[in-house]
Amino acid sequence: MIESSQLTEFGKVFIYLVMGVLFVLFTFFLGWLVALKRPNPEKLSSYECGEEPTGSSWIQFNSRFYVVALIFLLFDVEMVFIFPWTTVFSQEAIIAADPRWGWLSLIEMFIFIGILLIGLLYVWKKGDLNWIKPENPIPSAPGKIPLSVYSRINNEEYQVKDFSISNEFTAEPVLAAETKPASFKPSFRPQFKRPSE
């Protein structure tokens, strides 16, 4: 006689999710129950790390913090893929079944680590791992305009007119258009030259 389970696979997953949520809520409740409640001005301040909160919180952070954090996260997540590889690669039954499997997985891991090292070298060469860049390179373009022209334009002062909502429009007087003769011919005459031989 075959016994059938009362729970389906979805029921098992649902029970697992419910138990996970209950465990998290129980942990929060236990922390609230056990934690000491002695509020004071220092504890209620913005930071509890020992730094005095001064000034406005609307400050601009250097984007280099985010770049370094993203690079760390990228390499950290990629290195996590090595752990499943080691568990499969260490199984002697797979390698005993076909010895080529071990060499294939070893070569694949060398390729994977090589790609990571190339990415690390690229980021290192670009200078994104430095907290402070030693110098700001002046961008160069293949143009013939000297930098003095750009600096003169940047240093020039412009006059900004005040904004007004009035409908008064002061325009220069329009001169009467000159009358054109009846037979108007353009002053430009195209000339065609034969190529010299």
C-alpha positions in Angstrom: 0.0 0.0 0.0 1.4 3.4 -1.1 1.1 6.2 1.5 0.7 9.7 0.0 1.8 12.8 1.7 -0.8 15.3 2.9 1.4 18.3 2.0 2.3 19.2 -1.6 5.6 20.7 -2.4 4.0 24.2 -2.5 2.7 23.6 1.0 6.2 22.8 2.3 7.5 26.0 0.7 4.7 28.0 2.3 5.4 26.5 5.8 9.1 27.3 5.3 8.2 31.0 4.4 5.8 31.3 7.4 8.4 29.9 9.8 11.0 32.3 8.4 8.7 35.3 8.9 7.8 34.1 12.4 11.4 33.6 13.3 12.3 37.1 12.2 9.4 38.6 14.1 10.2 36.6 17.2 13.8 37.8 17.0 12.7 41.5 16.8 10.3 40.9 19.7 13.0 39.3 21.8 15.4 42.2 21.1 12.7 44.7 22.1 12.0 42.8 25.3 15.6 42.4 26.4 17.0 45.7 25.3 17.7 48.4 27.9 15.5 51.5 27.5 17.5 54.4 28.9 17.1 57.3 26.5 19.5 60.3 26.9 20.4 63.2 24.7 23.5 61.4 23.3 21.6 58.2 22.5 18.8 60.2 20.8 21.2 62.1 18.6 21.6 61.3 14.9 24.8 59.3 15.3 26.0 56.9 17.9 29.4 56.4 16.4 31.1 59.0 18.6 31.1 61.7 15.9 29.5 65.0 16.7 26.6 65.7 14.3 27.3 69.3 13.0 26.0 71.1 10.0 23.4 70.2 7.5 22.8 66.6 6.5 22.5 67.6 2.8 26.1 67.2 1.9 27.6 65.8 -1.3 29.7 62.6 -1.0 32.5 61.9 -3.3 31.4 59.4 -5.9 34.6 57.5 -5.4 33.1 55.9 -2.3 30.3 54.4 -4.4 32.8 53.2 -7.1 35.0 51.4 -4.7 32.0 49.9 -2.9 30.6 48.6 -6.3 34.0 47.2 -7.3 34.2 45.4 -4.0 30.7 44.1 -4.3 31.3 42.9 -7.8 34.5 40.9 -7.0 33.0 39.7 -3.7 29.9 38.3 -5.4 32.0 36.8 -8.2 34.2 35.0 -5.7 31.2 33.3 -4.2 30.9 31.2 -7.3 34.1 29.5 -6.4 32.5 27.7 -3.5 30.0 25.5 -5.5 32.8 24.8 -7.9 35.0 23.4 -5.2 32.3 21.2 -3.8 31.6 19.7 -7.2 35.3 19.5 -8.2 36.2 17.7 -4.9 33.8 14.8 -5.6 35.9 11.8 -6.5 33.0 9.9 -8.0 32.6 12.4 -10.8 36.3 12.4 -11.6 36.4 8.6 -11.4 33.6 8.4 -13.9 35.4 10.4 -16.5 38.8 11.9 -15.8 38.3 14.6 -18.4 35.6 16.2 -16.1 38.3 17.2 -13.6 40.5 18.9 -16.3 37.5 20.6 -17.8 36.4 22.1 -14.6 39.9 23.1 -13.7 40.4 24.9 -17.0 37.0 26.6 -16.6 38.0 27.9 -13.2 41.3 29.3 -14.6 39.3 31.1 -17.3 36.9 32.5 -14.7 39.7 33.7 -12.4 41.6 35.1 -15.4 38.6 37.2 -16.4 38.3 38.5 -12.8 42.0 39.4 -12.8 41.7 41.2 -16.1 38.9 43.2 -14.7 40.9 44.0 -11.5 43.9 45.1 -13.6 41.6 47.3 -15.7 40.1 49.0 -12.7 43.6 49.3 -11.1 45.1 50.8 -14.3 42.2 53.2 -14.6 42.9 54.4 -11.1 39.4 53.7 -9.6 41.0 51.9 -6.6 42.8 55.1 -5.5 41.0 57.1 -2.8 42.6 60.3 -3.9 43.7 60.8 -7.5 47.2 62.3 -7.6 46.4 64.6 -10.5 43.5 65.7 -12.6 44.4 65.0 -16.2 43.6 67.8 -18.7 41.3 66.4 -21.4 42.8 66.7 -24.8 41.0 66.5 -28.2 42.4 66.4 -31.7 41.5 70.1 -32.3 43.6 73.0 -33.5 42.0 75.6 -31.1 44.5 76.7 -28.5 43.6 76.5 -24.8 43.9 80.2 -24.4 40.8 80.7 -26.5 38.8 78.5 -24.2 40.2 80.2 -21.1 39.3 83.6 -22.6 35.7 82.5 -23.3 35.4 81.0 -19.7 36.8 84.2 -18.1 34.5 86.5 -20.1 31.8 88.3 -18.2 28.3 88.3 -19.6 25.5 90.8 -18.8 22.3 89.2 -17.8 19.2 91.3 -18.5 16.5 91.6 -15.8 13.3 89.7 -16.4 10.1 91.7 -16.8 6.6 90.6 -17.6 5.6 93.8 -19.4 4.4 93.6 -22.9 6.5 96.4 -24.1 8.8 95.3 -26.9 11.4 97.8 -27.9 12.7 97.0 -31.3 14.9 99.0 -33.6 13.0 100.9 -36.3 12.6 98.8 -39.4 14.1 100.5 -42.5 12.0 100.5 -45.6 13.0 97.6 -47.8 14.8 98.6 -50.9 12.8 97.9 -54.1 14.4 95.4 -56.3 14.6 96.1 -60.0 12.3 94.2 -62.3 15.1 92.1 -63.8 17.0 90.9 -60.8 20.1 88.8 -61.5 22.2 87.2 -58.8 25.6 88.7 -58.4 27.2 85.2 -58.2 28.1 83.6 -61.5 29.3 80.0 -61.2 32.4 79.2 -63.1 33.4 75.7 -64.1 37.1 74.9 -64.5 38.5 72.0 -66.4 40.9 69.9 -64.5 44.5 70.5 -65.5 46.1 67.6 -67.3 
